[in-house]
Amino acid sequence: MAEDDRNLGMILKAYLDANGCITTLCQNGQEAWNAFGATDFDFCITDIMMPVMDGYALAKQIKSVSPSMPLVFLTAKKENEDILEGFRLGADDYVTKPFSMDELLARVKAIYRRCSYVQAQPSTYQLGSFSFNAPRHELVKGDEVHKLTSKESDLLLMLCENMGNTLERSKALQQIWNEDSYLNARSMDVYITKLRKYFKDDPNVDIQNVHGVGFKLVVK
């Protein structure tokens, strides 16, 4: 964790340690980058406005050597362009101060579960004329590369893991959206439609509705 407010950093470190997330506290981006290169970490939380090296530069460095490293910005910068820049640099979440430590921990655990699930699966799947690279979030057909969003990739991965069988809607909602709700279900339908559009020119790949239950990926 990179946080230049020592008091906040110590409080948050104590809270995370007490909840099973053993945390190394660094007070600027350069110190955090040095620590990252010297030790194996599972997760990164970084402020943005820090001396020596700011959080954007730190995130860029981390993602350049470890693209799949889960990373969350924890910052007082709330402008829309700041948030968009954070996600452009590969952040998995963007939390603004003041914040709830319980909520931050819940977000960290949800992101870590999702990333661990993705990393445990085979890296590529052949789907008709398409190749799906799950860690890179890429769907490739010949020279054409579709860069998937994280939710598109997570949903397609679950369909691949259940290929030929029904993926229950409730299971996907809990795994990817962390809640089986009406709004999240409508969101998932939108992502299913997007995935179908990618495969529309290949009759060998079909994402079928299983009425009242979920979806099934069928590859001939």
ZIJO-V861129 format. One record per residue. N is the residue number from 1. SS is DSSP state (H for helix, E for strand, C for the rest). OMEGA is omega as a letter, one per 20 degrees, with the letter a starting at -180 (999 if undefined). NEAR is the number of other C-alpha atoms within 8 Angstrom. Layout:
n=N ss=SS omega=OMEGA near=NEAR
n=N ss=SS omega=OMEGA near=NEAR
This chain:
n=1 ss=C omega=r near=11
n=2 ss=E omega=a near=13
n=3 ss=C omega=a near=14
n=4 ss=C omega=r near=11
n=5 ss=C omega=a near=7
n=6 ss=H omega=a near=8
n=7 ss=H omega=r near=6
n=8 ss=H omega=a near=8
n=9 ss=H omega=a near=12
n=10 ss=H omega=r near=9
n=11 ss=H omega=a near=8
n=12 ss=H omega=r near=9
n=13 ss=H omega=r near=11
n=14 ss=H omega=a near=8
n=15 ss=H omega=a near=9
n=16 ss=H omega=r near=12
n=17 ss=H omega=a near=10
n=18 ss=H omega=a near=7
n=19 ss=C omega=r near=6
n=20 ss=C omega=r near=6
n=21 ss=C omega=a near=7
n=22 ss=C omega=a near=6
n=23 ss=C omega=r near=8
n=24 ss=C omega=a near=6
n=25 ss=C omega=r near=11
n=26 ss=E omega=a near=11
n=27 ss=C omega=r near=12
n=28 ss=C omega=a near=14
n=29 ss=H omega=a near=16
n=30 ss=H omega=r near=9
n=31 ss=H omega=r near=9
n=32 ss=H omega=r near=14
n=33 ss=H omega=r near=11
n=34 ss=H omega=r near=8
n=35 ss=H omega=a near=8
n=36 ss=H omega=a near=10
n=37 ss=H omega=a near=7
n=38 ss=H omega=a near=6
n=39 ss=C omega=r near=6
n=40 ss=C omega=r near=6
n=41 ss=C omega=r near=6
n=42 ss=C omega=a near=6
n=43 ss=C omega=r near=8
n=44 ss=E omega=r near=10
n=45 ss=E omega=a near=10
n=46 ss=E omega=r near=13
n=47 ss=C omega=r near=13
n=48 ss=C omega=a near=11
n=49 ss=C omega=a near=7
n=50 ss=C omega=r near=13
n=51 ss=C omega=r near=8
n=52 ss=C omega=r near=7
n=53 ss=C omega=a near=10
n=54 ss=C omega=a near=13
n=55 ss=H omega=r near=14
n=56 ss=H omega=r near=9
n=57 ss=H omega=r near=9
n=58 ss=H omega=a near=13
n=59 ss=H omega=r near=12
n=60 ss=H omega=r near=9
n=61 ss=H omega=a near=9
n=62 ss=H omega=a near=12
n=63 ss=H omega=r near=12
n=64 ss=H omega=a near=7
n=65 ss=H omega=a near=6
n=66 ss=C omega=a near=7
n=67 ss=C omega=a near=8
n=68 ss=C omega=a near=7
n=69 ss=C omega=r near=10
n=70 ss=C omega=a near=12
n=71 ss=E omega=r near=13
n=72 ss=E omega=r near=13
n=73 ss=E omega=r near=14
n=74 ss=E omega=a near=12
n=75 ss=E omega=r near=13
n=76 ss=C omega=a near=7
n=77 ss=C omega=a near=8
n=78 ss=C omega=a near=8
n=79 ss=C omega=a near=6
n=80 ss=H omega=a near=6
n=81 ss=H omega=r near=6
n=82 ss=H omega=a near=9
n=83 ss=H omega=r near=11
n=84 ss=H omega=r near=8
n=85 ss=H omega=r near=8
n=86 ss=H omega=r near=12
n=87 ss=H omega=r near=11
n=88 ss=H omega=r near=7
n=89 ss=C omega=r near=10
n=90 ss=C omega=r near=10
n=91 ss=C omega=r near=13
n=92 ss=C omega=r near=9
n=93 ss=E omega=a near=9
n=94 ss=E omega=a near=12
n=95 ss=E omega=a near=10
n=96 ss=E omega=r near=10
n=97 ss=C omega=i near=7
n=98 ss=C omega=a near=5
n=99 ss=C omega=r near=8
n=100 ss=C omega=r near=6
n=101 ss=H omega=r near=8
n=102 ss=H omega=r near=6
n=103 ss=H omega=r near=8
n=104 ss=H omega=r near=10
n=105 ss=H omega=r near=9
n=106 ss=H omega=r near=8
n=107 ss=H omega=r near=9
n=108 ss=H omega=a near=9
n=109 ss=H omega=a near=8
n=110 ss=H omega=r near=9
n=111 ss=H omega=a near=10
n=112 ss=H omega=r near=10
n=113 ss=H omega=a near=8
n=114 ss=H omega=a near=10
n=115 ss=H omega=r near=10
n=116 ss=H omega=r near=8
n=117 ss=H omega=a near=8
n=118 ss=H omega=a near=11
n=119 ss=H omega=a near=9
n=120 ss=H omega=a near=6
n=121 ss=C omega=r near=6
n=122 ss=C omega=a near=7
n=123 ss=C omega=a near=8
n=124 ss=E omega=r near=8
n=125 ss=E omega=r near=9
n=126 ss=E omega=a near=8
n=127 ss=E omega=a near=9
n=128 ss=C omega=r near=10
n=129 ss=C omega=a near=7
n=130 ss=E omega=r near=10
n=131 ss=E omega=a near=12
n=132 ss=E omega=r near=12
n=133 ss=E omega=a near=12
n=134 ss=C omega=a near=13
n=135 ss=C omega=a near=9
n=136 ss=C omega=a near=5
n=137 ss=C omega=a near=12
n=138 ss=E omega=r near=13
n=139 ss=E omega=a near=12
n=140 ss=E omega=r near=12
n=141 ss=E omega=a near=9
n=142 ss=C omega=r near=6
n=143 ss=C omega=a near=5
n=144 ss=E omega=a near=6
n=145 ss=E omega=r near=9
n=146 ss=E omega=r near=7
n=147 ss=E omega=a near=7
n=148 ss=C omega=r near=10
n=149 ss=C omega=a near=7
n=150 ss=H omega=a near=7
n=151 ss=H omega=r near=9
n=152 ss=H omega=a near=10
n=153 ss=H omega=a near=12
n=154 ss=H omega=a near=11
n=155 ss=H omega=r near=11
n=156 ss=H omega=r near=9
n=157 ss=H omega=r near=10
n=158 ss=H omega=r near=10
n=159 ss=H omega=r near=12
n=160 ss=H omega=a near=9
n=161 ss=H omega=r near=6
n=162 ss=C omega=a near=11
n=163 ss=C omega=a near=11
n=164 ss=C omega=r near=8
n=165 ss=C omega=a near=7
n=166 ss=E omega=r near=12
n=167 ss=E omega=a near=13
n=168 ss=E omega=a near=9
n=169 ss=H omega=a near=10
n=170 ss=H omega=r near=8
n=171 ss=H omega=r near=8
n=172 ss=H omega=r near=12
n=173 ss=H omega=r near=15
n=174 ss=H omega=a near=10
n=175 ss=H omega=a near=8
n=176 ss=H omega=a near=10
n=177 ss=H omega=r near=9
n=178 ss=C omega=r near=8
n=179 ss=C omega=r near=7
n=180 ss=C omega=a near=10
n=181 ss=C omega=a near=7
n=182 ss=H omega=a near=6
n=183 ss=H omega=r near=6
n=184 ss=H omega=r near=11
n=185 ss=H omega=r near=11
n=186 ss=H omega=r near=8
n=187 ss=H omega=r near=8
n=188 ss=H omega=r near=9
n=189 ss=H omega=r near=8
n=190 ss=H omega=a near=8
n=191 ss=H omega=r near=11
n=192 ss=H omega=r near=9
n=193 ss=H omega=r near=8
n=194 ss=H omega=a near=8
n=195 ss=H omega=r near=10
n=196 ss=H omega=r near=10
n=197 ss=H omega=r near=7
n=198 ss=H omega=a near=7
n=199 ss=C omega=a near=10
n=200 ss=C omega=a near=7
n=201 ss=C omega=r near=5
n=202 ss=C omega=a near=8
n=203 ss=C omega=a near=7
n=204 ss=C omega=a near=8
n=205 ss=E omega=a near=12
n=206 ss=E omega=r near=10
n=207 ss=E omega=a near=10
n=208 ss=E omega=r near=8
n=209 ss=E omega=r near=7
n=210 ss=E omega=a near=9
n=211 ss=C omega=r near=5
n=212 ss=C omega=a near=4
n=213 ss=C omega=a near=9
n=214 ss=E omega=a near=12
n=215 ss=E omega=r near=13
n=216 ss=E omega=r near=15
n=217 ss=E omega=r near=15
n=218 ss=E omega=r near=11
n=219 ss=E omega=a near=10
n=220 ss=C omega=999 near=5
